[in-house]
Amino acid sequence: MRKIGCVAEMNMKNRQITMVSIIVLLLVGSLLCLCAVVAAESTSVYLTVDSTPTKIGDIFIASINVADVEDLWGWNAHISWNPDVLRATKTAKGPFLTSEGAGDMYTPVVFDNDGGTFPSGLSQVLLERSSVSGGGVLVRISFEVIGTGNADLTLRSMRLLDSNGPNNRDIPFTIGQIPVITISSDPSPSSSPSPSPSSSPSPSPSSSPSPSPSSSPSPQGDPAIVVSTDKSSYAIGNLVSVSARITFNGGEVVNRNVAFTILQPDGTALGTYVDTTNSSGLAGFIFRVPAPEPDPAVIFGEWSILASVSVSEVVITDTAKFTVGSSLSIKLISISSSVQRSGRVPLNITLEGNIPEGLVLTASIFDSAQVPLGMSITPIKAQTQGTTTITTEVSIPSWAFTGQAIVYVNILTDLPDKSGTSCCSQATLAFQIT
């Protein structure tokens, strides 16, 4: 009987130990989960500006930054602004996502300065199943102040994706404080960022004041130059307005000669112009896109404006890029509102304007994770004027991410791997993959 009692007592103690172990394991698991949640929520996304604009004509750069992120493979962002106050001029991907040396794909950017947003958003993904951790700049957007009031610069939505193969998961994060920008004053007449479009494309050299030795900035700090154009794309015969803002140690650099060089798509220098910065640190000029004969298509593609200036014996440069195409434009894209995976997307695309011989139309689809799904390539028949409709389709693979997808439509002289260039602005349209 004593032996049976001892066995019963040992079994009771074993059950108590087992229960204690289970409780400890549950507590440890809960703590680990809590730590994981806390670690994940420590990731933050925030907007910064390189300078605070105060008046019309000011130019500044807004950056989207990420901090304390783990296993970042790609991102997507939508920002908006008050189109009566700000005008976006260009974007540049930041260095963070490719800081480990992996290749990437940065989605072509389309400005909507009338609506104050990027219709297709901004996005970047790595081409390899690699990732980065830590923090840094994801993208930089250049803005010019064009009016007074609240700029309403806002990060409308943001996605951070990890490197979990075809099932990339969202990385949770918090959004930091958004900088408040309010413009309350008009510029003085001398602070216009560039000559008025109605002014002569070739201002007299005597209109530029000579540099004043007393205007040299303090030797502390780093000089900076930001070059921009009034639009991101132009047609033959359009006027291009170019401006450059020079700052040093947080202030404007005045009476300083800035040299501009116009570079065609093949890298040929078409012309050089020098202007002197005004009281707002701005210099600029305008020129008209040429129409070379007999083949104006040779100027289609991406042009560059290179600007250089010497500040405190330091030469600084910046480059603005824009595209030149024909009068051809993509007027309408017709597509089903939703398409199932493993299905085909029928597209009806209406073009308007002069179509030279030998152009092709491409329609490319990216899913909600900015993964390219495929594209169609369609030759376009030449026409002088009027409209024409192109019918094509793109297949949706079974592994595509569901949700909002975007089709990008472009007209090219040929495919890029055959030295083809863009002929007009890209058109986009969103639809759902179910």
C-alpha angles and dihedrals in degrees: 000000000000089000092052090049091052091051091049091049091050091049090051091051091048090052090049091050090048092051091048090050092051092049091049091049091049091050092048091047091050091050091049091050090047091050090049091051092047090048092049093047090051088076110101137187121202144167124236133180126214091220137002111249117219107176146023112288095034116132124206141164123237117201131199108217135187127204134192095004125158127208097357113182102162146348142204127199139182119197131176137194141182103276090203090061107029137038122195113225106176145338133220127192114243124240099243105086093050095039091112092055101257121142118251145192118227111195113240109259125234118191122214102190090165092060097030099237147080104260094208095034126227121285145163132185134179117249090218129059090253131110145195133229133201123043145294146119118322100182141350124215122194117215135186122206110236103165147012129268137055112338091209091206102181139173098226099183139350137190128192115192129198127218098257097138117249091344099063109182127215116254110222117232144159126240117235127218116302115228113248113227120187123173113203106164138061119229124254114257090259095057099074108137093224140357116288114263087241092060124093115282088227109048116196113265089230089067091073115082117230116254115270115225090213091059094070110124126237112283091237121095133022124292118231137192128195119190123194143165127221092244137021096228138027141185129224111291095021121133115242116208113204127191135177127194118205121199134174128186089350095307137096119267110223133194093019123139114238119195117212125193124193113217124193121218092269091053096256113146107236098183147335128226132181125206132172123236117250130217090291094052091254129137128173152147141194133230137175124243107247128232105216119198141262094008115027090177089081089080095051114114140050117341126192136211111204116195127187135180137170116232120179089343091307118117112216128183141187135182131216119197132203137163130243121205140156126275085272115120138178104240105175141012118195118197140152113269091234136017130188124234114265087030134108127250112222113208131195110192123187119206127193132196139025114344115196121209119278103025123143132205121219126195114193127182127208120187128223091281091052091251112151109238100185142284145232126232118207127179113229123221116234119253136168103223141334130060134304132185124223119201119202141139141215127208121235112216121225092244095058118125113253121234132057114359128182131217116210116204121196138172115215138179084230138325114301092245086060092050092264121159137199120272101192144359118303118253124211139189131184126222138161128262110205 
